[in-house]
Amino acid sequence: MSTIHKIRPSIFGWAAFIFAELLIIFLVGHIGVTFLRVLSEKLITMIEFAKRQASEKDRLFIFQLLRSKLSSYGLHETPIDRFQVTGSGGSKKLRYRKIEEVEIESVYVVLNESELVGAYKLDDLSGGISCRISWLASTEIFRGVGCYVVNKVKEHAEERGFSTIILSVNKHNNRAIKCYKNGGFIKNTEAENTSEEFKMKFTVTSG
């Protein structure tokens, strides 16, 4: 009568088994994350945006868009941010409190097909050497609106012969900061920064 001997794995055997399992989980997870990131980037590049000068019919969209963005970061509580205007007697008031106050001069809206997905204000500064993205906001229905705007502003600066593009960004808006950095913007240490925002700049190179 034969005897069946049970082979008990050693501690080292169990450790090797667990390590192999963890390695497989890590590799599968890493490949999956990489695949999703690449797929996401491909989908973003497939989305086609367009821009046009804002018109009277865009006032409500811009009003709602900026109001939501102001609330997101509490900028309406900061008396020196770029969304404020100076009223009579030097007093500060919130811009866009009323729809009719929404400015459309130098404002562009961004579209995906016929759907409004973002807007930005681009000002050519006096002196003819730089332009400024005064504000930029999107509905966040589609990713990539900010990067699209950055590229369009670069084209604008090159066409006008500007040497610099400047902007201000909320220090808590990590997605926007990443977008600007990927677009070649750097923190402008020479400019005066506030506790909530800092300024960034891009140097335009001809050719």
C-alpha positions, 0 to 999 in steps of 0.5 A: 500500500503506497503512502501519499506524502503531502508537500508543504511549501516552505515560507520562501515558497509562499513568499515567492508565490505572493510576490509573483501574484503581486507582480502580475497585478502590478503589471496588469494594472500598469498596462491598463492605466497606460492603455487608458491614458493613451486612449484618452489622449487619442480621443482628445486629439480626435475632438475638433474645436473651433473658435469665433468672436463672441457675439450678443447671443453668447452673453448668457453662456459667458455669464453662466460660465464665469459665474460658475468658475468664480464660485469654484475658487471663491475668487469673488471674495478676493478684491484684487483678482482679474475678474473684478472691475473698478466702479465709480469712486474706486470701489470694487464690484464683481464683474458680470453681476448682470448679464448685460455687464458681460463684455464680449469685446476681445472675447472668443467662444470655443465650440465643439461642432455647434456646442459652446464648450468654453470661452476666453478673453485675449487682450493685446497690450499697449506697446505691441510686444505682448498679449494677455489671456485675461481669463479662460474657462470651459464647461469641462464637458470635453477635455483639451479646451485649455490646450486648444486655446493656448495653441490658438493664442500662440498662433495669434501672438506669432501673427501679430509679432508679439514676443510674450504671452502672459496670464494669471492662474489660480494656484489651486487650479492644478489642471490649468497649471499643468496645461500651461506648463505643458504649453511652455509657460513658466512662472513669472517671478518678476511679476507681482503675485497674490496669495491666490494667484500667480502670473505665468508667461510664454516667450514667443520664438519666431519661425 
